[in-house]
Amino acid sequence: MKRNSLKVKIWLYLIIFAISLLTLLWLFQVIFIDKFYELNKSSQIKDITYNIKISYKNDDIYTFIDKLAYEEDACIEVFNRYNTLYISNQSKGCIQNTYEYKKDFINSNDNSKLYKLINPKHDNKILIRATKLDDNTYLFVNASLEPLGTTVNILSNQLIIVSIIVLILALIIGYFISKKISKPIENITKSAKKMGSGGYDIDFNINSNIYEIDELANTLNYTEQELSKISTLQKELMANVSHDLKTPLTMIKGYAEMVRDLTYNNDDKRNEDLNIIIEESDRLTLLVNDILALSSIQATTLKIEEFDLIDLINQILKRYKIYSVTKGYEFIFNSPSKLIVKADKKRIEQVIYNLINNAINYTGSDNKVFINVIKNDIIRVEVTDTGMGISKDKIPYIWDKYYHSSNKHKRNVVGTGLGLSIVKSILESHNFNYGVETKKNNGTTFYFEIR
């Protein structure tokens, strides 16, 4: 058993707790019992004094004094400067020669005073509470403190037996409690080590009936499931990325070798091969950028700020002027003149950019792409192409990583299959509603809504 293990510490803490309780018992029941007994007697005769003082003017005061003396086992004496007016039935608390104390109290002008002395008759300690009843009348209440030697011996013997029993029980109970608490944690630790080694087929459910431990197990089960998903996605990502990287690299290498070995003297053929190399390099760059963008989205937090959505879209559309000039694309933008929204500006820019790229790839022969911003109770941003649309059975999959539509259209699609997945990740991180509306041979509209 390891010295610093949870099992040992719980066991030791319980034993220390038991020893602490036993120590308190010894202190209060044996060591300080005389002191507590004296304090209790002092409080007792103080109460007697108070009760007599408030009842002193009653006609039956002496009957009341006798009753108190009997019930409290005290000796009560009422006197003035010259003689004793009344004394209760004598008990062990009474002493015969109190003249010196009476004189001392009368001359002290105190209203109340406590005397401690030894009764020579019984060789026990006496407490005397002296109190002034009026200008000429005084009260002595005497209480005897019985010797506690025999009582202390009995208590000591009992406490020795109790201490041994309590320590044995503490050892036994501590062992079982520490085992019950530490055993499930040890099992969780073993499973966590297996998970740390790459094994994700692990069940942390241990049913310890301890809320915190069961909550830890549930959290680790959730972590295991998420890590398993991440591991699966990582493997899929590596496989897909490897395939997508391999294809353009193979083509670049192949066409570069053709230019070197075959077409270097043929200007037209050489330029055609070089253009393919450039296109594949661009595709490779786009793939790497999309992978980096997706990783950044998943790894960083949102930076929420206010910005003009209309101005942002206009800035994005300026980048596509080259498409209008060189390839005849037409971008139709319908919106209010200004619209302030609150979101992560750079990520919303990425969403709109990806949706426009998607529309360029799939729009019809008219080369038109529509961007609409509609403001009602919510702000709706739409990007529409005029292409062939998406069949309804394919719609659930278009947001998946590396999904490409199988629709035929007039140009080769330049894309990595990550664009809409990036859109989905960004919009879900904002909790924005999004979706797609499509009709066969009548185009497709991708939209998202800003609240």
N, C-alpha and C positions, 0 to 999 in steps of 0.2 A: 504494500500500500504506500503510495507516494506521500511524502510529508506535506506537500502543499496542495494536495488534491482536495476537491470540494467535499468528498466523503469524510476525510479526516477533520477538516475545518468545522463542518456541521457537528460532528461528533464532539470535538473539543469545545465548541461554543456551548453546546447543551450541558456538558459536564461543568464548565465554568459557571454557567447560569445556576446549576444545582448547588455548586459550592458556595456561590454568592448568597443564595437564599439561606443555606445552612449557617453561614457566617452571621447573617442578620439575626437568625433565630438564637444563636449562641450569645450574641451581643445583647439582645433585648431580654432574653429569658434567663441568662446567667450573669453575665458581666455587669450589666447596668440595672439589674432587677431591684437592688437596694435603693438606687437613686429614683427609679420610677415609683417605687412603693412610697418613698418619702414625699415625692411630689404629689402623689395621689392623696395621701393623708393630709398634706398641707391644704390642698384644694377642698378636701372634705370638711375640715374644721373652719375653713373660710366661709363655706356655704352655711354651716351651722351658725356662725357668727352673724352672717347677713340675715338669716331667717329670724334669729332672736331679736336683732336690732329693729327690724321692721314691725315686730309683734310685741315689743317691750311694754307698751302702754296698755295692752289688753289685761283684763281682769284675771284671766286664767293663764298668765304667762308662766307661772312656775310649773303648772301641769304640763304645759307645752314643752318647757325645758326638760322635765323628767322624761317625756316621750322621746324627744330628740336624743337625749343622753343614752336611753335604752336602745333605740334603733341604730344609732351610729357608734355605739360602744365608746362613748366619750365622757369625760368628766367636765361639768359645767358649773362655774361659780360666779355669782353676782356679789359685788362688794362695793364699799365706799372707802373713804380715807380711814375710817375708824374700825370697822368690823365687817364680817361676812353677812350679807343679807340673805343669801340662799345658796345652797350647794346641792347638786343632784346626787342621786344614789351613787355611791363610790364604785369605781371600777379600777382596772389596772392603770388607766390613764391618769388617775388622781394621785397627786403627791401632797403630803401633809405640810411641808414647810415651803410655802411660796411667798413668804413675807418680803424677802429681798427683791423678788421680781415684781411684786405689786408696788413696792416703794419706787423701784426704778421706773416703772411705767407711769405712775402718777406724777412723778417729778419730771418726766420727759416731755410732758405736754403733747405727746403724739396721739393721734386718733386711733392708730392701730400699730401693733408690733408683734413680730414672731420671735419666740424664744425656743432654743434647742438645748436640752439638758438630759442628763442620765438620771433615771429613777433608781436610787440606791436600794430600795426595797426589793425590786424585781430585776435590777441590773439590765434595764432596757431603755431605749431612747424615747424621750418624750418631746412632743411638739406642743407649745402653748401659744395660742393666738389671743393676744390681749387687745381689747377693743373698748373705746370710750362710748358708753351709752348716752350719758348726758353730763352736765357739768360736775356732778358729784357721784355718779354711778359708773362702775366699770365691770367688764365681763372678761373672765378667763375661760377658754375652752381648751382642755387638755386631751390629747390623743396619744395612745401608746403605739409605738412601732414594734411589732413582734419580731423576734429574731428569725431570719430566713435561712439559716444554715441548713436545716433539714430539708426545707423545700428546694433549695438550690441543689443539694445533692441528688434529690429525686429527679429534678429536671435535667441535671447533667447526665445521669444514667440513661434517662429516656432519650435525650438528644443524641447520645452516642449510638444507641440502637437505631434511632430514626436516621441519623447521618449515614450509617452503613447501608441501611435499606435504600435510602434515596440515591446514594452514589451507585449502588448496584443497578437500580432501576434506570438511572440516568445513562449508565453504560449500555444497558440492553436497549432501551428505547432510542437512545442516540444512534446506536448502530443501525437499527431498522429504519429510522427516519432518514439518516444520511444515505442509506442504501436506496431507499425509495426515491429520494430526490436526485441522487447522483447517477443512478443506473440509467434512467432515460437520457440524461445529458451525455453520459459516456456513449450510449448507442447513437445519439445524434452526432457526436464528434466523429465516431467511426464512419458513419454514413457520409458526413461532410468531407472527410478525408478522401473517401472513394470518389465523391463528386469532384473534388479538387484535382483528382488524377484523371479526370475526363470521363468517368462513368456516370451517366445521367439516368440510368434505369434503376432509380433508388426510391424507396418509400420511407419517408420520415415519420409516418403515423405510428405513434407509440402508445397513445391512450394512457398517459401517466396520471390522469385525473388531477393534474396541477395546471391551473389556467395558463400561467406564464410559459411553462414548458411546452404545453400543447400549442400555444400561440406561436412559439418559436418553431415548433415542428411544422405547423401549417405554413408559416412564412418561408421556411426552407423548402417545403414541397412546391410552393409557388415559384421560388427562385429556381429550383431544379427544372420545373416545367419551362420557365422562360429561357433558361440557359440551354435546355434541349432544343427549343425552337430556334434560338440564336445559332446554335451549332449546326442545325439542319440548314438554316438560311445561309450560314457562312459557307457550308459545303456546296449548296446550290449556287451561291454567288460566285464562288471560285470556279465551279464547273462552267457556269455561263460566261463569266468574264474571260476565262481561259479560251473558251470557244470563240467568243467575239473578238478577243485580241489576236487569236491565232489566224482567223480568216483574213483580216486586212494585212497582217504581217506577212502571211504567205503570198498574198497577191502582190504586195509591194516588192517582196523579194523576187517573185517570179517575173514581174514586168520589168524590174530593174535588170535582171539577167538577160531578158529579151532585148532591152535597149543596148546592153553591153555587147551581146553576142550576135544579134540578128538585124535590128532595125536602126542601128546608129547612123547608117548612111542614107536611110529613107526618112526625109523630113516629116512627111505626113504621118507615117506609121509611128515614128519615134515620138512625135508630139501627142499622138493618141495614147500611146503607152504611158508617157509621162503624165498626162492628164489623169489617167486611171490611178497612177501612183499618188498624185496630189489628192484626188478624191478619197482614196483609202486612208491617206494620212489625216485628212480632215475628219473622216469617220472615226479614226482611232483617237484623235484629240477630243472629239465630241463624247465618245464613250468614257474616256478618262475623266473629263469634266463632270459628266453626269454622275459617275461613281463618287467623285469627291463631293459633289453637291448633296447627294443622298446621305453620305456619311456625316457631312456637316450638319444636316437637318436633324439627324438622329442623335447627334452628340452634344449639340449646343442648345441653349435656352432662347426663348423669344425675346426680342428687343422691341417692345411696344412703343410706338410713337405716333403722333398726329402728322398727316401729310395729305397733299392734294392728289387724289386718285387720278383725276383727269390729266393733270400735268404729268404724272408718272407714265400713264399710257401713251401720251403724246411723245414723251422722251423715248419710249420703247419703239414706237412706230418709226421714228427717225432712222433707227438702225436698219429698217427694212426698205429704205429708199432704193438701195442697190437692186433689190428684187423687183421693184417696180420698173426701174430703168433697164435692167438687163434681161429680165424674164417675163415682164408684162403683168406682174401681179398688181391687183387693185385692193387696197385696204380701206374699207368704208367704216368710219368711226362715228357713232351716234351717242351723244352724251350731253349732260348739262355743262355749263361753262366752267364750273368749279364744284368740287365735292370733297370735303375734308373727312377723312376716315381715321380710325385708330387701329393700327396693326403693326406687324413687323414689315417695314417698307421693303427691305431687300428680298425677303421671302415672297411677298406678294408680287414683286417685280418678276421673280423667278417663275411664279405660277402663270402670270399673264404671258410671259415670254415662251414658256413651254406650250401653252394652249395655242398661241399663234403659230408656233413651229408645227404643231400637230395639224392645224388647219391648212397650212401651206402644203403639207405632205399629201393631204387627202381631199383637197377642194377639187371642184369640177374643172371642165375645160375652159370655163370663163375666167379662171384664175382669180376669183373674188373671195375675199375673207372679210366677214362682218364682225365688228367689235361694238357691242351695245352696252351702255351703262344706264340702268333704269333705277330711279329713286322713288320708292313709295315708303311703306313703313320700314322696309329694309332696303339695302342697296344690292342690286343684282347685276353681276358682270357676266356677259355672254360673249363667247367666241364661236362664230358659225362658219362652216364651210358649205360648199354646194356640191359635195361629192355624192357617192353612192349610198351613204348611210351605213349603219351597223346593224347586223341582224340581232334580234332580241336575245337569242341564246348566247351571243358573244359578249353582251353588255356587262355581265358580272365579272368578266375576266380582263377587261381593258385597263383596269387600274393596277393589275399585277405587274411585278417586275419582269422585264424581258418579253412582254406580250407584244406580238405584231399582228395586225389585222391581215387576214388572208385575202381581203378584197383586191380585185384587180383595178388598177387605175392607170392614168396616162404617164406616170413617171415612177422611177424607182424611189422608194421611200428612204430618206436619209434619216435614220434614227437609231437609238440604242435600245429601245424598249424600256427605258427608265423614266422618260419624260412625264407620263401620267402618274407613275408611281411617286415621283417627286411631288407632283401637284397634290396628290392624295395625302402624303405625309405632312406637307405644309398646312393644308386646309384643316386637317384633323387636329394638328397641334394648336390651331387657332379656335377650334370648335366651331368652324364655319360650315354651314350646309353647302353641299355641292352635288352635282349629278350630270347626267347627259340626256338629251332629248334627240331622237333620231327617227327619220322615216326613210323607207327604202327609196332610193333614187331621188331623194329630196334633201340631202344634206344632213349634217349633224351639228347640234349645238351643245357645247360644254359650258357649264355655268357654275358660279359660286355666289354665295350671299353673305354680305357683311352686315352684322347686326350693330 
